[in-house]
Amino acid sequence: MKNVLLLFVILISCSVFSQQHDHKMQDEPSVHGMTLFGRDKIYAYHLPMFRSPHNYQIILELVFDERTKQQFINDQLRHPEHATYTIEPEVFVLPDMIANPRIFKASIYRGHFERGGIKIAETNTVKIKEVIYFKKFDPNAIKPKSSDFILFGNKTEQFAVHSISKAPDFDQILQIKTGERLDTYKILSFDENVNAPVGVSGNTIDVNFNGRKLKVDLLKQLYLEFEDLKN
């Protein structure tokens, strides 16, 4: 009887430890700020850090109600000098939201919502239409020899986001133009700009694209960040 009781206590202890361990491994609910851009389609880019629960690089296509979408587009047209827009979503567990999308609330800001941005709209009906890119940062990642950018968009608008590897790194979002058809995201390699942001003075530059040179028109820088990715 004592042996049976001892075995029961051990099993219960193991179960509790396993549950505690699993809980610690899960991301905590948080506010996951995102940049917002695009007019034909509305894209969102999760603002990443190297620490949990923000250690993800994610690009989404979002759907807003028509009124909110028009508010966002009209504000861009009225304020062309402002390149950066962000959203402040309600609190959720990020990987859970990506794996099982649901409608959520969000406020839209001209500028950075944590750095003096101006709220221009609120909505209760944000939907994730498509997960374009998803990566959890690997602490053992090796820095690439080139600055790789994630190219995505459609025939009307195209964007490139710097592919983040390990600290210290930087975040950069560019609006660009290429002659490529984009059914899914592609990787561009800026060989001459290793670990440095790409200039956006309206130049056309050559990049490495699937083993060939591709001409890319740099139209506008939408976001640039160093501090959040220092360590």
N, C-alpha and C positions, 0 to 999 in steps of 0.2 A: 504493500500500500504506500509506504514511504517513497519507493522508487517511482511509482505512478504519479504521486503528488509532485515529486521533484521534476519529473519530465514535463508535467503540465505547467509548472512555474517557468521552466526554461523556454517552453514554446511560447507562452504569453510574453515573456521578456523579449524574445526574438521578434515577435510580431510588433510590439510597441517600438522597438529600436528601428525596425524596418520602416514603419510608418513615419517616425520622426525623421529618419534619413531621407525618405522620399520627399517629405515636406520641405526639408532644407534644400533639396535639389531643385524644387520648383521655383519659378520666378514669382516675385511678389507683385500684387496689383500696383499700378502706378499710372501717372499721367505721361503718355508717350507723345510728346510734341512732334510735329511733322511739318516740313515745308510743303507748300501747296503751289502748283504751277500748271500752266496749260490753259487753253481756251476751247479748242476743239474737243479734247478730252481733258479731264481733270486728274492730274497725277499728284501723289503724295509720297514724300520721302521721309522715313523715320529718322529723327535726329539721334545719331548713335553716340555711345560712349563705350569704353572698354570694360566698364563694370556693370554687373547685373543690377537691375533687370533691363538695362538699355543696350546690352552688348549684341545688337543685331543690326545688320544693314538690310533694309527692306524698301522696295519700291512697289507702290500700289497704284491701280487705277480706281478712283472713287466715283461714286454717283451721289449727287446732291439733289434735293428737290429743285424744280426749275427756278423758283424764285431766288433761292440762295445761290444757285449757280450763276444766275444773271447778275446778282449783286456783286459777286466775286469778279466776274468778267468786266462789268462796268467800272469797278474800282481800279482795275488794271489799266483800262483805257483812260481814265481820268488822271491817273498818277503814274505815267510811264517812267518817271524818275525813281520809282520804288521797285526794285527787282525782287525783293524777298517778301513772301507772304507765308504765314504759318497757321496751323490749326492747333488748338488746345482741346483734345478729346476728353471725354469722361474717363474715369479710372477703369482700367481693365488689365488682365494678364495678357501680354502681347502675343506670345505663341499660341495661346488658346484662341484669341480673336482671329489669328491668321488661319489656324486649323479649322475652326468652326465659326465663320464670320456671322455676325449679327448686326442689326441696325444699332448705331450708337449716336450720342449727342456730341456736338463739337462747336467751338467758337472759332471764327476766322479773324485773323489779325493782319493788317498791313504792317509789315515788320515782324520782329521776333516777339512772340507772346510773353517771354520772360525778360525782355530787354527794352521795355518801353513801347512795344507795338500798340497800334490803335485797333480796337475791335470794330469790325465792319459788319459782322453778321453772326447770327446764331441759328443752329438748326438741330432738330431731333431725329433727322432721317438720313444720316450718312451710311452709305453701304459700300462694302468692298466688292467691286466688280471683278477685279483680276489681281492676283499676286504676280507681279512681273518678275521680281527678284527677291530671294530670301537667303540670307547667310547669317549664321551665328559665328561670332569671332572665335578663332582658334588661338589660344594663348601660346601655342607652339608654332604658329605660322612663320614662314620665312619671307622676308621682304623680296618682292619681285625685282628683276633687273630693269624693268621699265615701269612707267606710270600707266597702269591699265585703267581704262574708263569703261563703264557699262553704258552702251548705246541702246536707246529704246525710243519709241514714239510711233508716228504714222507718217503718211505722205504729206500731211499738213504741218506738223510740228515734230521736231526731234530734239532729244536731250541726251546729255552724257553726264554720268555721275562717277566721281573717282572711286575706284575699287579699293577699299580700306583693308590693310593687312594686319599690322601690329603697331604698337606705340613706339615712338611718337609718329603720328600720321596726320593727315589733313582731310577735310571734307570740302568738296567742290562740286557744284552743279552748274552746268553750262547749257544754254540753248544753242543748238548748232544746226547745220544743214549739210546733208550728204545726198548723194544720188541713190542711196541704198533703199531697198524695200525691206521693211522690218516686220516680219511675222512674229518674231520673238526677240529677246534682247541679244545683242552682240557685244564682243569685247574689242575695244580699240586700244592699241599700244602706242603711247607717246614716247618713243625711244629717247628723245633728246631732253626729256623733262623728268628724269628719274627723281621721285620723292619731292617734287615741286609742283605748285599749281601751274595750270596752263594759262598763258596770256590771252586776253579777250579784247584785243584792240581792233576787231573787225578784220583780222587777217585770215587768209586761207592757208592752211598748213597740211603737210603730208603726214599720215599716220600709218602704222602697220595694221592691216586688217585681213585676217585669214591668210597671211603669207604674201599679201600684195600691198602696194601703196594705195591709199585712199585719200582724196582731197576732202578736207573738212573746213567748212566756213564757220568761224567762231562768231556768233551773233551777239550773245549777251551772257554775262555771269549772273546767276541767280542767287548763289550762296557760296560763302567761303568761310571756313572755320578751322582754327588750329587748337584753341584752348581746350575744347572738350575732348580732344584726342591726344593730349600730351602724354598721358599715362593711364 
